[in-house]
Amino acid sequence: MVTTNKMIRFKAILPIFTLVILMSPSTALAQAAAAVTTPASVPSRIAFVNLQEAVVTCNEGKQESAALIQKFAGKQNALKAQDDELKKLKDDYQAASAKLNDDERSARLKIIQDKQKVFDRSYADYQSETQEAQQEALNRIVKKMLPVLEKIVLNNGYTAVFDVSNPQTPIIWVKKEAMITRQLVDAYNAQTAATVPGAPPAAPPKP
C-alpha cells in the first residue's frame, strides 16, 4: 500500500539568493573589522551590517540570482514534470487499488517505486548543484565586497563591525544610525558599476 506520508512532494524552489548565506563569525568580515586599531583612550565606535542583505540587494547579487535561476530552470521544470507524473501514478493507484489483483498491484507499485527513486536521485543532485553554485556566487561577491567594507570601516573610524545576518551573532537591538548595510551596497555598486552588465546607475555612496 502506498501511503500519502511516504510520497515525496516537489516544493517550489524559492529565488536562489534568498535561501543561503555562507558566512561564519571567523571569516574575513571579522578580519576587516580587526584591521582598525585605536588607542585605549579613544572610545570604541561599533557598526552593524546585514551582509546577507548586502549580497542579495547589490546589483551584482541581483544579476547572479537571475543567472542562477535561468541556469537551473530546465532542471527545475524537469523535476516538476517527474513529480506530476508520480502524483498521477499514485492517485491512479489509490483509486484502482481495491479492484486490482495481486500481480497488477505489485506491478504498479514497482513502477511507482522505481520512478520515486529516480526522482529522489534527481532532486538530490539538483539540490547539490544549486547549493554549490550559490556558494561559488556568494564567495565571489563577498570576496570583492569585504575590501569595500574595510574602506568604510577605516574612513569612519569603526573599531568593530558585526554581521546581524549571522545567526551566531547575538544582536538584540541596533540603533538605525549604526547600520551601514545601505552604505556598503551603494559603495559596492559604485565600485562595480563598470563590470556588471545592465546594472542601473549606482547611487552615490553615503559619506
N, C-alpha and C positions, 0 to 999 in steps of 0.2 A: 504493500500500500504506500503510495506517495503522499505524504502529509505536507500541508502548507508550510509548516515551520521548518521544513528541510529544503524548501525552494529558495534558491539564491536569486533575489530580485536585483536587477540593474538599477543603480541610483544615478540620477543625472549628475554629471560632473560640474562642480562649481567652477567659475573662472579661475584659471590655474593659480594666479598670483594671490588669490585670497586665502589660500589654504596653508601655506608653509612659509616659515621664516627660519632659516638655519643659522642662527647666531647664538653663541654661548657667552656667558659673562666674562670669560677669559680670553676672548678674541681681540681683534685689532681695535675694536671700539674702546676697550679699556686702555689699550696701548696709546691711542690718540689722546685720551684724557690725561694719561700719565706723562705725556710729552711736556706738559707745562708744570714747572716747579716754581713755587713762590716762597719767599722768606716767611718764617713763622709769624712775624709781626703783621703780615698782610692778611686781611680777612679772606677766608675762602669764598669763592664765587662758584656756585654749582648750577649747571644747566641740565635740562632733560630733553630727550629726543625720542620720538617714536620711529625707530629705524625701519620697522616693517611698513609703516605708512609712507615713509620717505621713499622706500624702494618701489612700492606699489604705485604711488602717485606721481613720481617723476616721469618726465617724457620718455626716457629710455625704458623704464619699467612698463609703461603702457604699451610701448612698441614690442617689447619682449613678450608680454602677456598675449597680445594679439597674434604674434607669430607662433607661439606655442599652441594656442587654441586652433589655429589654422593647420599647423603641422599634424596634430593628433585628431583632427575632425574625422578623417576617414576611418581610423581605428575605433573611435567612439561610435560612429554610425554602424560599423560592423558589429560591435558588441551589442548595440541596441537591437539590431536585427536578430542576432543569435538569441538574445533574451526574449524577444517577442515570440520567436519560434518555440522556445522552451515553454513559455507560458501557455501557448496554444496546445502543445502536446500534453501538458499536464492537465489543462482544463478538459481536453477531449477524453483523456484517460479517466479522470474523475467522473465525468458524465456517463461513460460507457462501461465502467469497471464492473458493475453488477451483471452486465449482460455478456461479458467475455468469459471464455473458458480459460483454464489454467495456462495453456500454451500461448494463447493470444495475450493474456495478461502479462506473462513473462516476457514475451517478445516486445511489447510496448514499453515495459519497464526498462528493458535493456537499452532500447533506443534512447529513452529519456536520460538514463544514467550516463550513457556514452556521450551524449550531447552536453550534459551538465559538466562532465569532466573537461570537455573541450572548452566550454565557456569559462570554467574556473581557471584553466591554464591561460587562456587568452586575457582574462581580466587581470590576473596576477602579473602577466607580462606588461600589460598596459599601465598598471599602477607603477611598476618598477621603472619603466621607461619615462613616464611623465615626471616621477619624483626625481629621477636623475637629471632630466632636462631642466626642471625647476631649479635644482641646486646649482647646476652649472650657470644658469642665467643669473641667479641671485648672487653667486660668488663673483661673477664678472662685474655686476653693478656695485656691490658692496666694496670690492677691492678699489674701485675708482672713486667711490663716494667718501670713504674714510679720510683720504687726504684733504678733501673739501671740508669735512667736519673738523679736522685738525686745524685747518686755517682759521675757521670760525672760532675755535677754542683759543688759539693763540691771539687773534686780533681782539678778542673780548675779555681776555684775562681769566678765563674759566680755569678752575683747578680740578674739576671733575665733571664728567657728563654721564648721566645714567640713561639707559635704554628702557623706557616704560613698556615697550612691547615684549620685553623678555620676561617670561613668567617667573624666572628666578630672581627678578629684581623687585623686592617688596615695597613698591611705591603706593602710598595710600592717598596722598593729596599733593598736587603740584600747582603752584601759582602760575597763572596764564603767561605772565611775562617771562617765566623761566623756561618755557617750552620753545625750542629752537627748530622744530621739525620743518615748519614752513620756510624758515630762513635757509635751512640746509637744502631743501628741494629747489628753491629759487636759485641758490648759488650753484647747485649741481646742473640744473637746466641751462643756466647761462654758460657754464663751462663746456657742456656737451652739445650745445645748440648746433654747432657746425658739423657734428658727427652723427646726429640722429636724423635719418631721412624722414621728411614730412612732419617734423616736430613743429609745434606752434612757437612763435617768438617767445623767448623766455622773459618772465617778469624780472625787472631789475632787483637784484638781491637787496634785502633789507640790511641796513647798517647794524 
